[in-house]
Amino acid sequence: MLQTAAERRNALAGGAIALAAILLFIGIAAVSLAASGGGAAFAGIISDPYILRVLRFTLLQAVLSTLLSVFLAIPVARSLARQPQFPGRIWIIRLMAVPMGLPVLIGALGLIGIWGRQGLLNSALTKLGLAEPVSIYGLTGILLAHVFFNLPLACRLMLAGLERLPSEYWLMASNLGMRQRAIFRFIEWPAIRGLIPGIAGLIFMLCATSFTLVLTLGGGPAATTVEVAIYQSLRFDFDPDRAVALSLLQIALTGLVLAAMSHLPASPDEGLTAGHRALRFDGRKLTARLSDSLLLIVVTTFLLSPLLSVVVAGLKADLQKLLGEPVFWQAAAMSFGISISAATLALLVSAALIRARQTIATSKPSGRSRAFFATMGGASSMVLLAPPVVLATGWFMALRPFGDAAIFAPALVVLINMLMALPFVMRVLEPAYLVHQRRTARLSASLGIAGIARLRLIDWPGLRKPFLTALSFAMALSLGDLGAVALFGSDGFITLPWLVYSRMGSYRTNDADGFALILGVICLLLTIAGTSGQVRGHGADDGR
């Protein structure tokens, strides 16, 4: 990259300011937790049976959810890879992207519509003489919901790995007459096995920090995770000491998981290839076609039925009445204001970090510069170490001496949602920015185009699509989030997810279904807008 001394200084200064802002925001929350008697409270965790029970359940549901999601995804990914001509295959793959862009609360409502007490499945089984054979609440419901959201993620990542295998592998397997078991053992399993640690680590982290699903489907104290216990300690019990202890426990738990993930092996090398299109012959037998078709139909039904349930239940509500309620427009205005602000901040912070990182990468970095480079990369994922509920708790404790912390709620939610969106925005923008700079930096420098002129004539036209993609994903993520809002939600501070959750809590299920449909449509439109802006070859796997 060709930069003047002034451009280099500005890039590094922008990255330093963005990094300092992230660390300051998270640091204040962490210090406030520690200063609120966190050390003494944390020391008492070992002797508190309730907290130990919550920790055990958190780990149990995360482990079981990870195992189910990963091992169920293996045969599904194999079936999709073996049947490239399966009718509607591309739509099945696209369907698997929907749960990743769907607000978690909406997915939970859809699952309740199918698996709940009055759901479609239980109603059908009751007619057969069985009395509520399936319960959506408690551990069973949490596992079911986590599989609904995470199986598609694991499946798409495994499918991408299988499709990267050289075409020569399949030609050799056909020439040798290898059976399905041998193909799986010598070709597919080595490719999948190398991906499993990373996929399992990601899913375990998502499940261990799960909040909305457990809050909605937990079913009581026996099915509570650490994050939900933090929320209950402040929202219902108003026990700050316990909330602080649980927050520190959550940080310790996520820190250990992140440390373990950093030592996971890298994805395997798929091998050299001449670049020919892969033609698989092992899926052409009748038994393979029938088994793969049956499996894909079952999985499609599992993923599609909750979405259809949300649509059907939402259309039964009086949408015209709901759209005419002032509280809806109040919640919509607040949600859009938060999502636009959070997404814009995420773009600005990401741009500053990316520009500084690329400035260091294209120079001769010293040891200090390399540390700065690595710290900026890690800062974008700090929200994994301190999840939204933990950050909200820390800031709640920090702002208590200044009066009602709810006064600062909108600003805090914007900043927390910005941190939530940052990893996904960075993953979309950084590769695009690197490619753009390689293509245009030398020519721009030779023509003397810099500053605003370069931004207007070169950078914006070349980076408009990835910027809009990142913006739409960040907005959808923020718009559907309940975790950051849960501690501060009130009559004066209402977002669309909080409105849906509050109507559920007051047993106004028809209204909740209607608002859920509206929110789901908005988020899915944003997700579709984001994926349509991606270049071919980059799918929804770039971020959840």
KOLLUM-223388 format. One line per 8 residues: number of its first residue (from 1); their letters; for each residue x negated, y, z negated of C-alpha. Coordinates in nm, 3 decimals, padded with zeros to 5 digits. Each point is the difference from the previous one (the first is absolute). Layout:
REM KOLLUM-223388
NUM> A> X,Y,Z; ... .
***
This chain:
REM KOLLUM-223388
1> MLQTAAER> 00.000,00.000,00.000; -00.140,00.340,00.099; 00.068,00.259,-00.269; -00.138,00.338,-00.084; -00.135,00.062,-00.349; 00.313,00.200,-00.085; 00.232,-00.277,00.120; -00.195,-00.254,-00.202 .
9> RNALAGGA> 00.020,00.213,-00.315; 00.374,00.058,00.049; 00.066,-00.371,00.053; -00.193,-00.104,-00.310; 00.158,00.277,-00.208; 00.350,-00.108,00.111; -00.071,-00.362,-00.092; -00.142,00.105,-00.338 .
17> IALAAILL> 00.306,00.212,-00.080; 00.241,-00.279,00.100; -00.196,-00.256,-00.203; -00.015,00.229,-00.303; 00.376,00.062,00.018; 00.077,-00.375,00.007; -00.237,-00.079,-00.286; 00.129,00.296,-00.204 .
25> FIGIAAVS> 00.364,-00.104,00.038; -00.068,-00.361,-00.095; -00.254,00.098,-00.265; 00.242,00.227,-00.185; 00.254,-00.283,-00.015; -00.263,-00.246,-00.125; -00.139,00.240,-00.261; 00.346,00.084,-00.128 .
33> LAASGGGA> 00.073,-00.370,-00.043; -00.323,-00.054,-00.191; 00.050,00.315,-00.209; 00.353,-00.104,-00.099; -00.130,-00.267,-00.234; -00.060,-00.231,00.294; -00.304,-00.168,-00.151; 00.173,-00.097,-00.323 .
41> AFAGIISD> 00.317,-00.096,00.185; -00.194,-00.212,00.249; -00.178,-00.178,-00.284; 00.337,-00.102,-00.142; 00.105,-00.173,00.321; -00.162,-00.327,-00.102; 00.225,-00.029,-00.303; 00.321,00.115,00.173 .
49> PYILRVLR> 00.199,-00.307,00.115; 00.226,00.213,00.221; -00.286,00.152,00.201; -00.171,-00.337,00.033; 00.326,-00.148,00.127; 00.034,00.283,00.253; -00.359,-00.054,00.116; 00.054,-00.375,00.039 .
57> FTLLQAVL> 00.315,00.056,00.204; -00.172,00.262,00.217; -00.280,-00.241,00.085; 00.235,-00.298,00.040; 00.234,00.168,00.246; -00.293,00.149,00.194; -00.177,-00.335,00.031; 00.316,-00.189,00.100 .
65> STLLSVFL> 00.106,00.272,00.245; -00.345,-00.003,00.161; -00.009,-00.377,00.032; 00.349,-00.018,00.150; -00.057,00.287,00.242; -00.337,-00.127,00.124; 00.078,-00.369,00.033; 00.341,00.058,00.161 .
73> AIPVARSL> -00.160,00.242,00.247; -00.245,-00.263,00.131; 00.253,-00.221,00.187; 00.191,00.308,00.121; -00.314,00.160,00.145; -00.095,-00.334,00.164; 00.345,-00.030,00.156; -00.013,00.352,00.141 .
81> ARQPQFPG> -00.351,-00.059,00.134; 00.092,-00.336,00.159; 00.321,00.125,00.164; -00.088,00.314,00.201; 00.305,-00.056,00.223; 00.250,-00.045,-00.286; 00.316,00.202,00.081; -00.002,00.323,-00.198 .
89> RIWIIRLM> -00.353,-00.056,-00.134; -00.094,00.366,00.034; 00.315,00.098,-00.191; -00.083,-00.243,-00.280; -00.343,00.162,-00.032; 00.162,00.343,-00.001; 00.252,-00.118,-00.258; -00.293,-00.093,-00.223 .
97> AVPMGLPV> -00.106,00.366,00.004; 00.338,00.116,-00.132; -00.048,-00.102,-00.368; -00.332,00.189,-00.002; 00.179,00.324,00.095; 00.314,-00.060,-00.203; 00.044,00.163,-00.342; -00.038,-00.270,-00.263 .
105> LIGALGLI> 00.329,00.092,-00.166; 00.187,-00.049,00.329; -00.155,-00.343,00.047; 00.102,-00.093,-00.355; 00.360,00.101,00.073; 00.000,-00.211,00.315; -00.129,-00.303,-00.190; 00.269,00.049,-00.265 .
113> GIWGRQGL> 00.257,00.007,00.280; -00.112,-00.346,00.114; -00.127,-00.170,-00.317; 00.188,00.191,-00.274; 00.292,-00.119,-00.212; 00.248,00.127,00.258; -00.240,-00.049,00.288; 00.063,-00.188,00.321 .
121> LNSALTKL> -00.198,-00.310,-00.099; 00.147,-00.040,-00.347; 00.351,00.062,00.133; -00.045,-00.277,00.256; -00.144,-00.240,-00.256; 00.277,00.081,-00.247; 00.257,-00.103,00.261; -00.181,-00.333,00.015 .
129> GLAEPVSI> 00.061,-00.049,-00.372; -00.332,00.128,-00.139; 00.012,00.266,-00.271; -00.256,00.272,00.084; -00.283,-00.237,00.089; -00.242,00.284,00.093; -00.089,00.291,-00.227; -00.163,00.309,00.151 .
137> YGLTGILL> -00.097,00.141,-00.339; -00.304,-00.090,-00.205; -00.312,-00.174,00.126; 00.181,-00.171,00.288; 00.125,00.326,00.144; -00.335,00.173,-00.040; -00.179,-00.281,00.184; 00.263,-00.001,00.273 .
145> AHVFFNLP> -00.031,00.376,00.049; -00.380,-00.007,00.002; 00.003,-00.275,00.263; 00.245,00.206,00.208; -00.237,00.297,00.002; -00.337,-00.174,00.005; 00.048,-00.310,00.216; 00.033,00.217,00.317 .
153> LACRLMLA> -00.318,00.187,-00.094; -00.197,-00.322,-00.049; 00.147,-00.154,00.313; -00.092,00.293,00.224; -00.357,00.009,-00.131; -00.040,-00.376,00.052; 00.157,00.018,00.346; -00.245,00.272,00.098 .
161> GLERLPSE> -00.286,-00.223,-00.115; 00.127,-00.298,00.199; 00.047,00.211,00.314; -00.359,00.120,-00.024; -00.132,-00.356,00.038; -00.186,-00.050,00.332; 00.204,-00.155,00.279; -00.280,-00.253,00.047 .
169> YWLMASNL> 00.098,-00.163,-00.330; 00.343,-00.092,00.134; -00.138,-00.117,00.334; -00.248,-00.227,-00.179; 00.274,-00.131,-00.232; 00.212,-00.087,00.304; -00.288,-00.171,00.180; -00.077,-00.207,-00.310 .
177> GMRQRAIF> 00.366,-00.092,-00.050; -00.001,00.126,-00.358; 00.317,-00.062,-00.199; 00.175,00.266,-00.206; -00.162,-00.112,-00.324; -00.347,00.018,00.152; 00.070,00.341,00.157; 00.108,00.135,-00.336 .
185> RFIEWPAI> -00.297,-00.153,-00.179; -00.277,00.108,00.239; 00.136,00.317,00.166; 00.290,00.166,-00.179; -00.087,-00.068,-00.363; -00.356,00.142,00.018; 00.142,00.322,00.147; 00.282,00.025,-00.254 .
193> RGLIPGIA> -00.216,-00.108,-00.295; -00.231,00.298,00.046; 00.295,00.239,-00.004; 00.179,-00.143,-00.304; -00.217,00.159,-00.275; 00.054,00.352,00.131; 00.371,-00.054,00.068; 00.056,-00.165,-00.338 .
201> GLIFMLCA> -00.189,00.277,-00.182; 00.209,00.269,00.170; 00.330,-00.176,-00.073; -00.100,-00.072,-00.361; -00.076,00.369,-00.051; 00.335,00.101,00.150; 00.186,-00.248,-00.220; -00.194,00.080,-00.319 .
209> TSFTLVLT> 00.088,00.369,00.040; 00.357,-00.067,00.113; 00.248,00.238,-00.161; 00.325,00.052,00.189; 00.067,-00.368,00.072; -00.058,-00.102,-00.362; 00.203,00.295,-00.128; 00.292,-00.102,00.223 .
217> LGGGPAAT> -00.020,-00.380,-00.019; -00.185,-00.064,-00.327; 00.311,-00.078,-00.193; -00.123,00.086,-00.350; -00.297,00.005,-00.241; -00.100,-00.355,00.094; -00.074,00.111,00.358; -00.191,00.326,-00.039 .
225> TVEVAIYQ> -00.333,00.102,00.149; -00.247,00.247,-00.146; 00.115,00.287,00.222; 00.368,-00.051,-00.085; -00.091,-00.023,-00.370; -00.175,00.339,00.029; 00.314,00.148,00.150; 00.223,-00.153,-00.268 .
233> SLRFDFDP> -00.230,00.119,-00.279; 00.033,00.363,00.108; 00.342,00.009,00.160; 00.203,-00.201,-00.251; -00.205,-00.060,-00.316; -00.205,00.322,00.016; -00.296,-00.179,-00.149; -00.301,00.193,00.142 .
241> DRAVALSL> -00.254,-00.213,-00.189; 00.125,-00.319,00.161; 00.019,00.170,00.340; -00.362,00.112,-00.034; -00.116,-00.348,-00.102; 00.186,-00.157,00.292; -00.141,00.258,00.241; -00.355,-00.076,-00.108 .
249> LQIALTGL> 00.078,-00.371,00.030; 00.125,00.056,00.355; -00.317,00.191,00.093; -00.214,-00.279,-00.144; 00.200,-00.262,00.190; -00.016,00.179,00.336; -00.368,00.081,-00.056; -00.081,-00.368,-00.049 .
257> VLAAMSHL> 00.197,-00.096,00.312; -00.171,00.268,00.211; -00.340,-00.109,-00.130; 00.079,-00.360,00.093; 00.124,00.105,00.346; -00.326,00.188,00.065; -00.186,-00.333,-00.024; 00.228,-00.185,00.241 .
265> PASPDEGL> -00.172,-00.133,00.313; 00.038,00.188,00.326; 00.227,-00.129,00.276; -00.169,-00.271,00.208; -00.145,00.054,00.345; 00.245,-00.147,00.252; -00.282,-00.082,00.241; -00.106,00.111,00.347 .
273> TAGHRALR> 00.240,-00.008,00.292; 00.004,00.084,00.368; 00.315,00.204,-00.064; 00.249,-00.218,00.187; 00.360,-00.010,-00.118; 00.054,-00.279,-00.252; 00.222,-00.282,00.125; 00.110,-00.248,-00.265 .
281> FDGRKLTA> 00.115,-00.345,00.100; 00.069,-00.147,-00.346; 00.340,00.169,-00.033; 00.150,-00.144,00.319; 00.105,-00.337,-00.140; 00.368,-00.041,-00.083; -00.061,-00.072,-00.367; -00.220,00.309,-00.036 .
289> RLSDSLLL> 00.256,00.220,00.178; 00.286,-00.129,-00.214; -00.185,00.033,-00.332; -00.136,00.343,00.083; 00.338,00.123,00.125; 00.177,-00.123,-00.314; -00.255,00.168,-00.226; 00.016,00.331,00.189 .
297> IVVTTFLL> 00.380,-00.003,-00.011; -00.003,-00.061,-00.378; -00.253,00.278,-00.062; 00.185,00.242,00.228; 00.324,-00.072,-00.186; -00.175,00.052,-00.335; -00.136,00.340,00.107; 00.295,00.120,00.203 .
305> SPLLSVVV> 00.289,-00.093,-00.230; -00.083,00.252,-00.280; -00.036,00.276,00.260; 00.337,-00.086,00.151; 00.146,-00.012,-00.351; -00.114,00.358,-00.062; 00.157,00.112,00.328; 00.331,-00.181,-00.058 .
313> AGLKADLQ> 00.031,00.114,-00.362; -00.096,00.356,00.093; 00.259,00.019,00.277; 00.269,-00.110,-00.248; -00.069,00.309,-00.209; 00.172,00.329,00.070; -00.297,00.158,00.175; 00.190,00.315,00.088 .
321> KLLGEPVF> 00.082,00.059,-00.367; -00.358,-00.074,-00.107; -00.143,00.237,00.258; 00.234,00.268,-00.129; -00.118,-00.025,-00.361; -00.221,00.290,-00.110; -00.219,-00.240,-00.200; -00.097,-00.178,00.324 .
329> WQAAAMSF> -00.122,00.318,00.164; -00.178,00.098,-00.321; -00.176,-00.337,-00.007; -00.072,00.008,00.374; -00.150,00.349,-00.020; -00.218,-00.102,-00.295; -00.108,-00.326,00.170; -00.089,00.167,00.330 .
337> GISISAAT> -00.178,00.283,-00.177; -00.209,-00.247,-00.200; -00.070,-00.230,00.295; -00.103,00.280,00.237; -00.220,00.162,-00.263; -00.161,-00.330,-00.104; -00.058,-00.109,00.362; -00.150,00.337,00.096 .
345> LALLVSAA> -00.232,-00.003,-00.301; -00.102,-00.358,00.079; -00.090,00.104,00.355; -00.201,00.301,-00.115; -00.189,-00.191,-00.269; -00.063,-00.291,00.238; -00.126,00.233,00.272; -00.243,00.162,-00.244 .
353> LIRARQTI> -00.130,-00.336,-00.127; -00.029,-00.150,00.348; -00.182,00.300,00.143; -00.248,00.001,-00.288; -00.055,-00.377,00.023; -00.066,00.018,00.373; -00.238,00.293,-00.049; -00.205,-00.211,-00.242 .
361> ATSKPSGR> 00.022,-00.313,00.217; -00.142,00.176,00.308; -00.295,00.155,-00.184; -00.292,-00.150,-00.188; 00.164,-00.051,-00.339; -00.198,00.004,-00.321; 00.084,-00.216,-00.299; 00.217,00.278,-00.141 .
369> SRAFFATM> 00.179,00.045,00.332; 00.071,-00.373,00.023; 00.148,00.008,-00.350; 00.214,00.300,00.099; 00.110,-00.188,00.314; 00.102,-00.308,-00.201; 00.175,00.202,-00.270; 00.215,00.181,00.256 .
377> GGASSMVL> 00.098,-00.334,00.152; 00.090,-00.145,-00.340; 00.191,00.311,-00.108; 00.264,-00.062,00.264; 00.092,-00.327,-00.177; -00.007,00.131,-00.358; 00.379,-00.039,-00.019; -00.059,-00.377,-00.006 .
385> LAPPVVLA> -00.196,00.042,-00.323; 00.249,00.239,-00.160; 00.349,-00.082,00.139; 00.273,00.269,00.021; 00.171,-00.088,-00.329; -00.335,00.016,-00.183; -00.084,00.338,00.155; 00.346,00.131,-00.086 .
393> TGWFMALR> -00.042,-00.119,-00.359; -00.339,00.168,-00.033; 00.128,00.330,00.130; 00.312,-00.030,-00.216; -00.226,-00.025,-00.304; -00.219,00.286,00.125; 00.295,00.235,00.053; 00.190,-00.078,-00.322 .
401> PFGDAAIF> -00.168,00.281,-00.198; 00.117,00.253,00.259; 00.370,-00.081,-00.032; 00.231,-00.204,00.220; -00.217,-00.200,00.239; 00.299,-00.036,00.237; -00.057,00.360,00.110; -00.316,-00.114,00.177 .
409> APALVVLI> 00.160,-00.317,00.140; 00.030,00.103,00.369; -00.365,00.107,00.022; -00.119,-00.314,-00.180; 00.206,-00.229,00.223; -00.137,00.173,00.311; -00.360,-00.050,-00.116; 00.057,-00.363,-00.106 .
417> NMLMALPF> 00.171,-00.081,00.329; -00.289,00.166,00.183; -00.242,-00.236,-00.176; 00.225,-00.296,00.086; -00.005,00.092,00.369; -00.372,00.078,00.015; -00.130,-00.357,00.064; 00.239,-00.050,00.292 .
425> VMRVLEPA> -00.064,00.343,00.150; -00.376,-00.051,-00.022; 00.029,-00.341,00.168; 00.195,00.150,00.292; -00.203,00.319,00.045; -00.361,-00.099,-00.064; -00.044,-00.248,00.290; 00.181,00.237,00.237 .
433> YLVHQRRT> -00.215,00.295,-00.112; -00.322,-00.199,00.044; 00.091,-00.105,00.355; 00.111,00.354,00.087; -00.326,00.150,-00.123; -00.209,-00.247,00.196; 00.187,00.090,00.316; 00.013,00.378,-00.035 .
441> ARLSASLG> -00.271,00.128,-00.237; -00.286,00.021,00.250; 00.210,00.158,00.274; 00.155,00.252,-00.243; -00.344,00.101,-00.123; -00.136,00.038,00.355; 00.294,00.224,00.092; -00.032,00.204,-00.317 .
449> IAGIARLR> 00.357,-00.079,-00.113; 00.036,00.016,-00.378; 00.228,00.114,-00.281; 00.364,00.075,00.078; -00.056,-00.032,00.374; -00.125,-00.356,-00.039; 00.288,-00.087,-00.233; 00.255,00.136,00.250 .
457> LIDWPGLR> -00.152,-00.127,00.324; -00.174,-00.325,-00.094; 00.066,-00.133,-00.351; 00.377,00.044,-00.022; 00.082,-00.148,00.344; -00.228,-00.295,-00.070; 00.112,-00.063,-00.358; 00.366,00.100,00.020 .
465> KPFLTALS> 00.134,-00.357,00.018; -00.193,-00.143,-00.297; 00.080,00.313,-00.201; 00.372,-00.034,00.069; -00.020,-00.374,-00.073; -00.166,00.066,-00.336; 00.250,00.277,-00.076; 00.303,-00.220,00.068 .
473> FAMALSLG> -00.135,-00.290,-00.208; -00.090,00.230,-00.288; 00.344,00.160,00.009; 00.177,-00.337,00.006; -00.209,-00.125,-00.291; 00.068,00.310,-00.207; 00.367,00.020,00.095; 00.074,-00.352,-00.123 .
481> DLGAVALF> -00.211,00.006,-00.317; 00.168,-00.045,-00.337; -00.302,-00.066,-00.225; -00.129,00.357,-00.022; 00.351,00.139,-00.048; 00.120,-00.250,-00.261; -00.148,00.174,-00.304; 00.129,00.345,00.097 .
489> GSDGFITL> 00.332,-00.070,00.171; 00.289,00.204,-00.144; 00.305,00.200,00.104; -00.229,00.285,00.098; -00.255,-00.213,00.183; 00.161,-00.250,00.237; -00.149,-00.174,00.301; 00.175,-00.240,00.236 .
497> PWLVYSRM> -00.155,-00.316,-00.157; 00.088,00.129,-00.348; 00.355,00.072,00.119; 00.034,-00.358,00.126; -00.142,-00.142,-00.322; 00.220,00.218,-00.223; 00.315,-00.103,00.190; -00.102,-00.364,-00.043 .
505> GSYRTNDA> -00.051,00.058,-00.373; 00.348,00.152,-00.034; 00.155,-00.296,00.190; 00.106,00.218,00.294; -00.131,-00.263,00.238; 00.193,00.120,00.307; -00.156,00.344,-00.029; -00.343,-00.158,-00.058 .
513> DGFALILG> 00.041,-00.213,00.314; 00.096,00.302,00.207; -00.289,00.213,-00.120; -00.236,-00.297,00.045; 00.104,-00.035,00.364; -00.062,00.369,00.064; -00.340,-00.010,-00.169; -00.099,-00.322,00.177 .
521> VICLLLTI> 00.090,00.138,00.342; -00.203,00.316,-00.062; -00.309,-00.194,-00.113; 00.024,-00.250,00.285; 00.030,00.281,00.255; -00.315,00.153,-00.144; -00.176,-00.337,00.016; 00.110,-00.056,00.360 .
529> AGTSGQVR> -00.121,00.347,00.090; -00.336,-00.085,-00.154; -00.045,-00.336,00.174; 00.111,00.139,00.337; -00.282,00.252,-00.021; -00.271,-00.262,-00.042; -00.216,-00.104,00.288; 00.044,-00.350,00.132 .
537> GHGADDGR> -00.183,-00.254,-00.205; 00.055,00.176,-00.333; 00.309,-00.123,-00.170; 00.170,00.042,-00.328; -00.277,-00.190,-00.165; -00.183,00.325,-00.041; 00.188,00.080,-00.310; 00.293,-00.098,-00.209 .
***
